[in-house]
Amino acid sequence: MQFVKMIRFHQNGFTCESPAAHKEKDPGFINRVVHNLFHTGQTIFTTEIIFPKEADRDWDGCFCYLEENTMQTSGTRTIGFLPRESTIWVRNISHFGDGIPYYNRSLHPLVEDESGDGENMITDTWVQMSVEDALERTRLWKEKSVDLPGWVTECYLTELQVKRLIYPSTNEKVMEFWLSKN
């Protein structure tokens, strides 16, 4: 089994809370898996958007970064390793830049769409993506840009996924510190 590095900047490490506790406004989770990194502007039903309530323990988890993060320079850094075949929540933004989302339009399942071709999605949404595709999205971003914004590698792990993390030993932490800039 292969693993990928998850990086969390928080004084309490991979502590799980409601996603609503982390943000000023409640983030939306689109219950879809992105299978094609080049397919943007897709439509979903409003019933596929989930806004977890703070009391809903099924959505407890934490925000972290996949493999690297060039934005964070301070704070306590914790490393965990997640199985590479996992599916994670990532920002609903493609590698094309300019904030182009994978899903940008929602339809109510009982109402015919009369609003035209314009976008009507909220911006702070998350979609599911395989770790392999998330790593590929990062690689594609780096091909065209020098800077790596935090949203490219930011992800949300559920509490169940956090429990599957493997943490490095003290010797491995020292080795990783010297071998990695992230």
Secondary structure as GFF3:
##gff-version 3
##sequence-region A 1 182
A	DSSP	beta_strand	3	9	.	.	.	ID=ss1
A	DSSP	three_ten_helix	19	21	.	.	.	ID=ss2
A	DSSP	beta_strand	28	34	.	.	.	ID=ss3
A	DSSP	beta_strand	42	45	.	.	.	ID=ss4
A	DSSP	three_ten_helix	46	48	.	.	.	ID=ss5
A	DSSP	beta_strand	49	50	.	.	.	ID=ss6
A	DSSP	three_ten_helix	57	59	.	.	.	ID=ss7
A	DSSP	beta_strand	61	66	.	.	.	ID=ss8
A	DSSP	beta_strand	77	83	.	.	.	ID=ss9
A	DSSP	beta_strand	87	91	.	.	.	ID=ss10
A	DSSP	beta_strand	103	107	.	.	.	ID=ss11
A	DSSP	beta_strand	125	130	.	.	.	ID=ss12
A	DSSP	alpha_helix	131	144	.	.	.	ID=ss13
A	DSSP	alpha_helix	150	153	.	.	.	ID=ss14
A	DSSP	beta_strand	154	158	.	.	.	ID=ss15
A	DSSP	alpha_helix	159	164	.	.	.	ID=ss16
A	DSSP	alpha_helix	170	179	.	.	.	ID=ss17
###
